[in-house]
Amino acid sequence: MLEVLHSLANQSTPLHHGVVFLFNGAEENVLQASHGFITQHPWAKQVRAFINLEAAGVGGKEVVFQTGPENPWLVQAYVQAAKHPFASVVGQEVFQSGIIPSDTDFRIYRDFGNIPGIDLAFIENGFIYHTKYDTADRILTDSIQRAGDNILAVLRYLLMSEKLADSSEYRHGNMVFFDLLGVFVVAYPARVGTILNYMVAAATFLYLAKKASRPGNGGGRYVRDLAYATGVALLSWLVTLLSVLIVALLVTLLGRSMFWYDHFYTSICLYGAAATGKIILIHTLAKNLYYGGVRLVELGDLYFDVSLLLWCCSLVWLTQQGLCSAYVPMLMVAFPLVTRILLAKEFKHRGASLRYSMFYLLGLALPYVHFMFLIWVVFEIFTPIMGRSGTEIPPEVVLASLVTLATIFLSSFFLHFIYLVRSTKWILTGLGSVFLLTFLVISSGLLFPYSDAPERPRPKRVFLQHTTRTFHNLQGQVESRDSGLWINSFDYTGIQHITPLVPEINDSFRTHCREDRPFCGYPWFLPVKFLSKSVAPLRFQTPSSVGTLSPLCCFRKNWYLPAPEVSPSSPVEFSLLSQEETSWGTIKMTFRVTGPSHMSLYLLPHRGASLSTWSFGDGTPRFDLSGEYFIFYSHGLDVRTWTFWFEIQPPSDPDPSGPEGMISVAISSHYFFGPDHRTAQLEEILSRFPYVGFSLLVGQHLRHVSILTTRRVTEAEKSREPAGGVWAGGRTHHRRCLFALRLTHCQTPATVSAGLVASLAHATHASTVDIQRTDPPQEPRASRSLWSWERKDFSFLTRSCFFFY
């Protein structure tokens, strides 16, 4: 960004528009700095578009994976200006679906600033993303140069564009866009894509209808044969998927999960060979047993039509869903159809001749090369994600499914060759040999998932936290208290590779979720514990909108190793200020909390009770799929008092078998820096983790002290959130590191503005409180504002973005 700034500031041609260079941090603290800029900074009102720079890896090509919303002129600007284009609307729709566990500042600028933009990110080598290996020296110079060339070119184009002056005039409509091997980008309006898709589908159905109307196909024979052949193809795909999943489950039961994490191509040799061999075997059996007396050429022709029909059906369905990604099946239908029509005479007279095969492959080259490139991107993204997807999602099932689906899609237009060749014996023998050899190597344990090799590390991620928990009953008495090292594995292998080296960490200390306690009774820093129950995105609330939080991890398997009590220098203080019954039948409760800069609040209404309103966001409580609420709070280095309230509707028919009261409330404090960051016990256990043979990322070394509460709750008038930031069930609203440079027409000196910053480090505190219904004392009023821009603190200038005005 500094090089781009230097280049723009020294060019001789005046710019038509100004540009803001925003260096902001606190993204991992739930996107606080970007929210602070776009909602509070005076420059934000002048911004008309943005380019957001992200990273989910450490190099490679930077991909455009989000644009808009709408504003097709931004895509056209990238198409016209980018020197090394790399973009796909497929990536945009997959990312925004919530499948990928991530979020970016793009959403903040879009939702809170109502500003269109472009989101770019490095995606290669995500294995070391957010680890100690994620260093600047690992980013290749070529990647930096390439990104700089693209960003500078697109910036110059936008800064000279007339459309930026009044972007609202060009707002409406989406774009279909994709690059071809990074050489150029194809882009056209979505409405044009819809017309094109239906034209291709109509041409396909016309082609099939013409074949059905031939004299030799009277009585519906061709339609009947096509239906039977379609059933055989679908059955072969279903049996293939189930067979490969059985292999994946067997690998899991053998304790060899994630063997491919450091040896990716072995997954192709195992699952790819199994899938390909199964498809060929089923169709070979169908050819020999079901189609015994049918000419091979007729069978080849029939199964080409089957592939065409199935891709055409997917084209129609995706188009009806309004997905721009429908261009993929459009290419996979249009090119094979045209190729087949051009080679019809050659195939009719000579069958699968060398000439036919060569021209057939040539006709399918463009869609297949593009489709294989998309498959490569999928594996480049999802393979590293399996190393941080939690302990509940079996990675073998995910990767085996992806490999099998890729095999099915890629083999679809080659099915008819199985019916054209005389024998598939040698092909099946070769595939079976590859499968068996790979399976034996995997079973022997020779393929270790992790590596600390300097040139390509594959670290295992482990979450260690020193925690003290205190639980209170409704009378305020301590019900239980414990301390320990709370351990989570970020991947499915759990601690199986740790126990042999650190024997104290074993399954005898495995702990289970307490469903009657908020978030299982553990002080989660982010709301990830429930995500194992559902893959659906979490709905969250911000001051002015509602959005989604993608699943980050699934942590249902925990290990809790007993340890001495944590004694932080600034423990959390949690108290009930008032409790009263409102005239409309709810119970309003007001609380006060003091503690460190990072705290988490958890609310679990009991059966029959429900929250009606609270002091967070727009006042409407949002809940996750488990019926629990999560509020994240943080502030600057100076300690502030946090006051909040909520109202709860008492249950009309209390559950006698359930917990007492109406709601369980918990609060935890997290110590990320300073003298409370580490404890002697934490340091001792960390020193015993191995760093030879494989590498462990011991992330977020936290101290925790949990405050869990069971109580009855009420409502209050809407009070403004006191100083600090609040994340109500999702994204954050608080002050964080920010650094902005404003460049106006390349003639005014750049000015600097900074937001309040708090350093990131790790530790946590928690305890428990139970509340019963009592007469309320006088309720205090909070008068502090949510944001402040007087301070000039700087720290961790990491994330970046360009704004145009």
N, C-alpha and C positions, 0 to 999 in steps of 0.2 A: 504493500500500500504506500509506503514511503517513496519507493521508486516511481510509482504511478503519480503520486503527488508532485515529486520533483520534475517529472516529465511534463505534466500539465502546467506547472508554474513557470516553466522556462520556454514554453512554446510561444512563437511570435503571433499566432493567430488568436484574436480575442474570442472568448467563449460566449455563446448566446445565453447560457444559463450558469448558475452557480452550483457548486458541489460541496457537500459536507463529508469529510472523512471521519467516521466514527469508530474509535477503538474502545471496545467495551468488554468487560469481564462479567463475572457472576452468572454465566450461562448455566453452569452446573448447580448454582444456587437457585435454580428454577427461573432463569431468564429475567433476572431483576433489572439489570442495567439497561437492557433494550426497552423494557417497559417504562423505566424511569425517564429515558430520553423522549420516547415517543408520546408520553402522556403529560410530561411536565416541562420539558425544555421549550423555550420560546422559539427556537429554530424549527421545531417539529411541524408547526403550522404551515411552514413554507415548503415543506417537502412534497414532491409530486410523484417520485418513484425512487426505488432503491435497488442496489445490488448487494446481496448478502453473501459473504464468503464463509464457508463452513468446512469441516473436515470430519470424516468418519474413518479416516485412514491416514497414512503418512506419505502420500505421493500419488504418482500415476497421473492420469488425465482428470481434470476437474470436470465433473458432469453437471449439466443443468438439469436438476431434478424437480424444480418447482418454478412456476411462473404465474403471473396474474395476481389476484383473480381476474379473469377475463383480460381486458387490455391486450389484444393480440399484437398491437404495435410493438410491445416489448420483445416478443418472440421474433418479430420481423427485424427489429434492431439487431438482435443477436445473430440472426441468419445473415444479415447484410454485412455485419462488421467483424464477427469472430474469425480469426485467422486459422484456428485449429478447433473447429466445432466438435462438440461432444454433448449431445442432448437427446432426450427421449421423453415423450409424453407418457410412455409406459412407466418410467421411473416416477413421474409426478403422481400418477394415479395409484401406484402401489404404495408410495410413501404416505400419501394423504388418506389411504384406507386404514392406516394404523397398524399394518402388519409389521413394519419395521419399528423396533422399540427406540424411538428417538423423536426429538422435537428441535426446532431451530428458532432463531430470532425472527425468521420470516413470518411465522404465525403472529407474533406480537405486533410487528409493523402492519401486517394485513388486518388483524382483528381490532386493534386499538387505535391505529392511525388511519385505517381505511385507505392504505396506500398500496398500489401495485408494485411488484418487484420481480427480481430474478434471484433464485437460490442456486448457488454453485457449491460443490464440495469435492474434495479428494476422497476416494473410496478404496484405494488399494491398500493392502496390508493392514486391515483392521484388527489383526491379531494383537498388535501392540498399542492400539487405541486406548488412551487413558491408563497407560502403564509407565513404569520407569524407563522403558525403552522408547517411549514416544518423545523423541528429541529432534531438534531441528536438523542435526547433521544427517539424519536418515532420510530427509526429503531430498530427492535427487535435484541437481541443478537444472536438469532439463524440465522437470515438473514446474519449478518456480518460473523458469523462462517462458514456458508455454502458457502458464496461467497469467503471467504478466502481459504477454502479447495479447491474449484474448481480452483481459479486463481493460487494458488501456485502449484497445481498439473500440470496444463496446462503449466505454465511457466517452470517448471523443465523439462517437456517433450520436449518443444521446444528448450530449451537451450542445451539439449543433443542430439538434432536431427541432423542427417547428411543432411537432406533435407534443413535445414536453410542455410547451407553453399553455396548452389547454388539453390535457390528457383525457378529460372527461368526454370530450367529443369523440374519442376513439375507444371508449371503454368497452363496449358491448361485444360479446362473442368470444369463444374459445378457439384455440388453435390445435391442429394436429401437427406435430413436429417430430422428426427423427433424423439422425445423421446416418450417412452411408460411409462406413469405414473411416470416419473422421475427415473425409475429404470435403463434403458439403452437406448442408442440411436441407431436407425437404420439409416445407411448411405450407399449410393451406388451412383456411377456416374450417371449423368443425362442421358447419352446415354443408360445405362443399364435400367434406369427407362422408357425411351421411348419404348424400346423393350418389357419390362414387361407390360407396359400399353397396347400396341397393342395386345399382346398375350392374356391378360384378355379380351379385347374388342372382339377379334376374337372368343374366347371361348364362350362369351355371345351370339354373333350373331349366332354361330353354334348351341348353345342350343335352341335359338328361331327358327332357320331354321328347326331343327329336329322336333320341335313340329308342325311347319306349314306343314311339309311333312307327318304327320301321316294320315292314311286312313280316319279317321273321320273328317279331316279338308280339305276335297277336295273342289275344286272350290274357293280356297282362303278365306274360311270362317274364319279361325283363324286369318289371316292377317287383314281381315276386322274388326273382333271383337277387335283385338288388337289396331287398329287405332281408333275405336270409343271409346274404354276404355281410351286410351291415351288422346283423346280430352276431355273426362269427367274429368280426373285427372287434366289436365292443366287448364280447365275452373274452377274447384273447387279452385285451387290455386289462380287464378286471382281474382275470386269473393271474396275469403277470404281476400286477400291483400287489395282490394278496401274497403271492409266492415270495416276492422280494421283501415284503414286510415281515414274513415269517423268518427269513434269513436275518433281517435286522433285529428282530426280537431274540433270536438265538445268539447273535453276537452280544446283545445286551445281557442276556442271562449268563453268558460266559465271563462277564466282567471286562469285556474288551471295548466298551463304548468309547467313541471319539478316537479310534485308532487312526483315522484319516486327518485328524487335526494338524498333525505335522507331516502327513504323507497323503495329500489329497487324492492323488491319482490312484491310490489303492482302492478308494471308494468306487472309482469308475471300473476298475478291474473286478471288484466283487459285485456291486449292485448293477453296474452297466452290463457286465457279461451275463449276469443272471437274467436281467430283463430282456436283453436282445435274444439270448438263447431260448427263453420261454416263448417269446412271440414267434420266432421261427419254428419252434417245435409244434406249437398249436396249429399254425397254418400248414405245416407239412403234413400233420395228421389229417387235417381237413381236406387237403388236396388228395391224399392217398385213400382215405376212408369214405369221404362224403362225395367228393367230386371225381370218382374213379373214371367215369367214361366221358368226361367233358374235355374238350380240346384246351391245351395250355394257353393258347393265345386268347381264347374267349375268357378264361379265368383271369388272366392278366388284365384284360380290358375291364372286366367287371370290378376287380378290386381297386383299380385306379379310380373308377367312378365312386366307389365306396369312400375312399379318402377324400375325394372332391366334395362329396355330399356332406360328410361330417365337418369338414372345415367350413363349408358354406353355411351350415346350420349354426356353428359358433360365430360366424361373421354376422349373421342376422340377429342372433341373441345379443351380442355385445353392442351392436348398433342400436337396438331397441332400448338397451340400458343407458344409452347416452354416453358411452365410454369412447374416448378418442383412441384408446388402445385397439379398437377394432381394425385399425389399419394393418395390424399384423396378420390376422386371418385373411384380410383383403389381399395382401401380397401373396399369401400362401394359397390363394384360390386363383387369382388372376394369372400369375406366371405359369403355373402348371397347366391351366386350362388352355392358354394360348399355345404353349409348347405342345400339348397333346394334339390340338387341332392341326398344327403345322406338321406334325409327324404322323398323322393318322394313316396316310397311305403307306409310309415306310413300315409302320408297325403291322398293318393288315397283311402286307405281302411277305415280310421277312421276320416278323416277330421281334424278339429282343436281340437284334443284330448289334454288332459293334458300333455301326453308324448311328443306329437309334439310341443306344445307351449313351454315346458321347454327346449327341445333341440334346438328349433329355437332361443329362446332368448340367449341361451348359444353360439350358432354359431355367433350371431350378437354382442356379448359382446365386443370383442376387437375393431372393427371399431367404434362402437357406443360410447364406453367409450372415445376413443381418439377424436372423433368428438365433443362430449359434452365438453371435455376439451378445445378444440379450441374455442368453442362457449363461454365458461367461460372467456377465455382470451380476446375475442372480447369485451364482456361487461365490463370486468375489465378495458380495455383501453378506450373505447368510451363513457362510462357513465360519467366519470369525464370530458372528452373533451367537452361534451355538456355544461358544466359550463363555458367554455371559448371560445366558438365557434361563438360568436357575436350575433347580434340582428336580423339577416336576415334568419338564418336557423332554421325552427321550430323544436325544439328538440323532440316534440311528434311524428312528422312524421318519424324522424330518428329512434327513439327507437321502435316505433310501427312496422316499417319495419323490423328492426333487429329481434325483437321477433317473428314476423310472419314468416320470412324466416327461422329462427331456428326451429319453429314449423313445417313448411312444410318439411324441410329436415329430421328432426327426425321422423316425422310420415310417411314418404314415404314407408318404408317397413312394416308398420303396417296397411296400407290402406286395405289390403285384409281381415284383421280381421273384418272390418266393414261389409263385405259381408258374413262372416262366422257365426257371432252371430245372434241370433233370433231377438233381439230388442236392440235398443240404447236409449230407452226412459229415463231410469234412468241416464245414462251418460250425456245426453243432459240436463236433469233437474238439475243435480249437477253443470255442467259447467255454465248453465244460472244463477243459484243462486249465484255462486261465482262472476260472471261478474256483475250482478245487485247490489249486496251488495257493491262490490268494487267501482262501479261507483257512488253510493249514498254517500259513504264516501268521495270520491274525490270531488264530487260536493259541499258537505257541507263545504269544505275548511279546514277539520281537518288535512290534510296532508301538512304541511308547508315544502317548499323545503330545507330550510337552517337550520343549527344548529351550536351552539357554544359549544356543549357538549365536554368537555375536552377529553373524550375517543375516540370520532369519530366526529370531527368537519366537517361541510359542509359549508364553507364560500361562500358568494356571492362576486363576483369580480367586482369592480367598478374602473374606470379610471378617476381621477380628475386632471385637469391641469389649472393653472392660466395663462391666455393667453392675450397678447396684439397683435393686428394685424393692420398693416398699408398697405394700397393699393395705388399705384401710377398709374398715367396714362402715356401715351407715352411722354408727355412733362416734366415728372418728378415731376408733382404737386401731392400733396396728394389728392386722390380721396375720401377716407373714412378711418376712424380709429375707432377701438372699443377695449374694454377690457372685459373680462369675465372669469367665471369658466367654462371650457369646460368639459363636463361630458359624459362619455361613459359607457354603461353597457357591461360586457363581455358575458352576456347570454341573451336569448330571452325575459326574463321577464322585461327587461328594468328597469324602475324606479318605477314600480307599487308597490313594497314592500318598497320603500324608501319614497315616497311622504307622506304617513300617518304620518311618523315620522319626516321628514324634509320638511314641506309644501312648502318652497321656490323652491324646486326641483320638478317641475311639468311639464305637457305637454304644458303649455302656453309658455314655453321657449324652446320648441322643434325647432330645426333648421334643414334646409334642405341643401342638397348638391348643391353647385353652379357649374354646369358643365363647365362654362366658365372660372373657376379658377383652377389652378393646385391643384389636390387632394382636390377638393371641397372648397378650400380656407382655409383649416385648417392645422396646422403644425404637421403632423403625424411624429412620431418618426421612425416608420417602415411603409412600403408600404402596408397597410392592407385595406384601404378604398374601393378599387375597387374589392376586392375579393368577395363581395356580388353579383357582376355582373356575375361571373363565378366561378365554383369550380375548374377549371383547374389550375395547378400549374403555378406560375410566372416563366418566363424565366429570368435568370440573367447572368451577365457577370463578370468574374474575369480576372486577368491579363493573365492567360494562358489557360482558358477553359470556357466552357459554361455549366451551370447546371440548376437545378430547385429549386425554393423555394416553399415549401408546403404552402397551405393556412393556415394562422394563425388564423384569425378571420374575421368576416364580420361586419363592423361597418358602417351602413348607417344611423342609428338613433343616433342623437346627441342632447344634451341639452346644451344651452349656457346661463348661468346665469350672468347678468351684474355685473361687479365688477370694482374697481378702476384700474388704469393703472399700469402695472408692470414697475419697474425702476431698472433693474439689474446694478450692479457695472461695468460690462464689456459688454456693449451692442454690438451687431453685427454691423460691418461696411461693407457695400457692395458697390462696385463701378465698373463701366465699365472702363477698361484700354484702350482698343482699339476696333475699329470696321472698317472693310475694306471689300471691294468686291474683291474676288479672280478672277483670269483670267479664271477659269472654271465655273464662274457664281454663286458661293455660297457666303454667307456672313459669315465672320469669326469674332467672338467676343471673347474677352479676359476679364476676370473678376478677381477681387481681393477681398478676404473676410478675415476679422479678427473677432474673436469671441471666445466663450468658447470652451471646449474640444470636444463637440458633436454638430454637425450641420447636417441638412438635406437640400438637394437641390432638387427642383422639376422643371421639364421642361414639358411644354404642347405646342407642336407645333400646330399652328392654321390650319384650314382646307386648304389642298393643299400644306402646307409646310412640310418639312421633314428634320430631322437631317441626315447629311451624315457622319460625323466623329466628334470625340472629343478627349480630352486629357486623358480620363479615360481608364483603362484596355488596351485592344489591339487596341483601337481606333475605334471599331465598336459599334455604339449605339444599345442597346437592349431595347425593349419597352414591356410594359405589354399589356394586352388585351384591355385596354382603350386608348392606344396610348400615354400614359404619361410615363415619365422617372423619376426614383428616384435614387439619389446618396447620400449615407451616408458617412459622413466624421468625423473622430475623431483623436485626437492627445494626447500627454502626458500633464502633468500639465503645462508645459511652453507654453505660447500662441504663435502660429505660424501664419504666413500669408499664406493663401491658394490662389493659383493662378491656374486658369483653363481656358480652351477655348473650343469652339465647333463651328462647321460649320453647317449652315442650308441652304437648297435649297428653295428659295422663291417660293411662289405659282404662277403657270402660269396664273391662273384665280382666283384672290382673291374673297372671299365670302363677298359681300357687307353687308349681314345681320350679319356677325360674328364680333368678336372683332377686334380692330385695330391692326396693326403690324403683325408679322409673328409668334411670340412665346410669351407665358407667362412664366415668370421665377419667382420662389419663393425660398426663403431661410429661414430657421428657426434655431434658436439656442436653445439648451436644457441645462438647468442648473441642474446638478445632485448632486451637493455637494456644500459646502461652504455657505456663508451668503445668497446667492440668491436661495438656495434650496427651501425654504418655504416663503410664505407671510402671513401676519396677517389674511387676508381674507380666505386664504386656511386653516390655522390652525383653524379658527373659525368654518368653515363649517365641517371640519373633526371631531371636538369635538362633533358635534351634531349627528354624525352617530351612530346607535345603536350597542351595543356590548352585549346586553342581549336578549335572545330569538333566535337571529340568528346573524351570524358573517359576517361582510363585510370586504373583503380585499380591502382597498383603495390603489390601486397600482399606482406607478409612479406619485408621487405628483409633477407635473412639472409646471414651469413657461414657458410661450411661448410668443415670440414676432415674428410674421411672416413677412417675406419679400417676397412679391409677385411681379413679374415683367411681363410686357407685352412688347414685343420688337421684333425687327428683328435681326437675328443672322447670324454668319459666321463661317469660318473654320480657322485652323492654322496648322503649322507643329507640329508633334507629340512631345510634351514636356513631360518630366518625371514628375510624380506627386510630389509636394513638400512634406515636412515633414508632417507626419500624415497618416491617412489611409482613403481609399476611398472605398465605396461599390457602384458599378455602377449597379443599378437596381437589386441588390441581395446581394452577400456575400461581406465580408469586406477584406480590405488589410491595416492593420495598426498595430501599436505596442501596446501590451497589456501584462497583467500580466503573467509571465511564471517562472517556477522553475523546473529545471531538475537535476536529479542525475544520474550519469553514474556508472554502476557497471561492471567491466571487470574481468572476470574469478574469481571473489570473492577474488582477491589478491591485487588489486590496491585500494588505498584510493579513496573514492567517491569524485568527483569534482562537483562543483556547478556553474551553469551559469544562469544568469537572464536577462530577457528582460525588456524593458521599460514598466512601469505600469502607468495607470491612474485610480484613484478611480471611483467607480460608485455611483452616486447620481442623483437626478432628478430635472430638471427645464428647461424651453425652452423659446426662444426669437424669434420674427419674425417681418418682415416689408416688404414692397412692392416697387418694382422698375419697371418702364416701360421704354423701350428703343426704340428710333427711329433711323433711318439711318442717320449717320453723317460721316464726314471725320475722319478717325482713327488717333489717336496719335501714337507715336512710341511704338512698342510692347516690353515689358520687357521679359527677359528670366528667367525661373526658373531653379535653379541648384541643389536644395537639393535632396538627395536620399530618397527613400521611407522608408527604414529601418535603424535602428541604434541599436547597441548592446553594447554600452559603458556603459550605465547607469546600476546601480545595485539597482533598486527600487523593492520593493516587496509589493504585496497586493492581498487579496482574492485568496489564493491558493486553488482552488476548483476542477476543472475538472482534470482528471488523465488519464494516458495512459502509457503502457509499449512498448518499442521499442527494437527490437533485431537486432544485427549486427554481 
